[in-house]
């Protein structure tokens, strides 16, 4: 069956809980908002199954391991293939585990140009 979730707007929680669909999100440390949402759910038990099922369906599709692996593979393929992402921009990427003293002795670092929206690659 599943149950609705009430949580706070903190960290990655809003990525999992769809406010008003699979549960409710309230500001951190807002006891009044939390009480309002609890009161709403107590007064509307007919919404529990609907919201619980919506949450389960969302997580099953948005966080499916096969889909996530495919998106990660596609990201690596884009980053390692020739084309716009392989154009030099002057920003060097070196392996972070290489000792600082030996980094200069390594072969020249790979240069990568990332798209302007590279901070949000979730849309792959």
C-alpha positions in Angstrom: 0.0 0.0 0.0 2.6 2.6 1.0 2.0 5.7 3.1 2.5 9.4 2.5 5.7 11.1 3.8 6.0 14.3 5.8 9.5 15.6 5.7 11.6 18.8 5.7 13.0 20.8 2.8 16.5 19.7 3.6 19.3 18.3 1.4 18.2 15.8 -1.2 14.8 15.0 0.4 12.9 17.3 -2.1 14.3 15.1 -4.9 12.4 12.1 -3.4 9.2 13.6 -1.9 6.9 15.3 -4.3 5.1 17.9 -2.2 1.3 17.4 -2.3 1.6 14.2 -4.4 3.5 11.6 -2.5 3.6 13.5 0.8 4.4 16.9 2.2 7.5 19.0 2.6 7.7 21.6 5.4 10.4 24.1 6.3 12.9 22.8 8.9 12.1 23.7 12.5 8.6 24.7 11.6 6.5 22.8 14.1 3.3 24.6 13.1 3.7 23.6 9.4 4.5 20.0 10.5 1.4 20.0 12.7 -0.8 21.3 9.9 0.3 18.6 7.5 -0.1 15.9 10.2 -3.6 17.2 11.0 -4.5 17.2 7.3 -3.4 13.6 6.8 -5.2 12.5 10.0 -8.4 14.2 8.7 -8.0 12.7 5.2 -7.1 9.1 5.5 -8.6 8.5 2.0 -5.5 10.2 0.6 -3.0 7.9 2.3 -3.1 5.1 -0.3 -3.1 7.5 -3.3 -0.1 9.4 -1.9 1.8 6.3 -0.8 1.3 4.7 -4.3 2.5 7.9 -6.0 5.6 7.9 -3.9 6.4 4.3 -4.6 5.8 4.7 -8.3 8.0 7.9 -8.5 10.9 6.2 -6.7 10.6 3.0 -8.8 10.8 5.0 -12.0 13.1 8.0 -11.1 15.6 5.8 -9.2 15.5 2.6 -11.2 19.0 1.1 -11.1 19.1 0.2 -14.8 18.0 3.7 -15.8 20.6 5.3 -13.5 23.3 3.1 -14.8 22.3 3.9 -18.4 22.4 7.6 -17.6 25.8 7.3 -16.0 27.1 5.3 -19.0 25.8 8.0 -21.3 27.5 10.7 -19.3 30.8 8.9 -19.4 30.4 8.4 -23.1 29.7 12.1 -23.7 32.7 13.1 -21.5 35.2 10.8 -23.2 34.1 11.0 -26.8 35.6 13.5 -29.3 33.5 16.5 -30.0 32.5 19.7 -28.1 33.3 18.2 -24.7 36.8 17.4 -25.7 37.7 21.0 -26.7 40.4 22.6 -24.6 39.4 25.5 -22.4 42.5 26.0 -20.4 41.1 24.3 -17.3 43.2 21.3 -16.5 41.7 18.2 -14.9 44.3 16.0 -13.1 43.7 12.8 -11.2 43.1 13.9 -7.6 44.9 11.0 -6.1 48.2 11.9 -7.8 50.7 13.3 -5.3 51.1 17.1 -5.8 54.8 16.8 -6.3 54.4 14.2 -9.1 51.6 15.9 -10.9 53.9 18.1 -12.9 56.0 15.0 -13.9 52.9 13.3 -15.4 51.9 13.6 -19.0 49.9 16.8 -19.8 46.5 16.8 -18.1 43.4 16.2 -20.1 41.6 19.4 -21.1 37.8 19.3 -21.1 35.3 22.0 -22.0 32.0 21.4 -20.1 28.7 22.8 -21.4 27.4 25.9 -19.6 24.8 23.8 -17.8 27.2 21.1 -16.7 26.4 21.8 -13.0 23.1 20.1 -13.7 23.7 17.0 -15.8 20.6 15.3 -14.4 18.8 15.8 -17.7 20.7 13.1 -19.6 
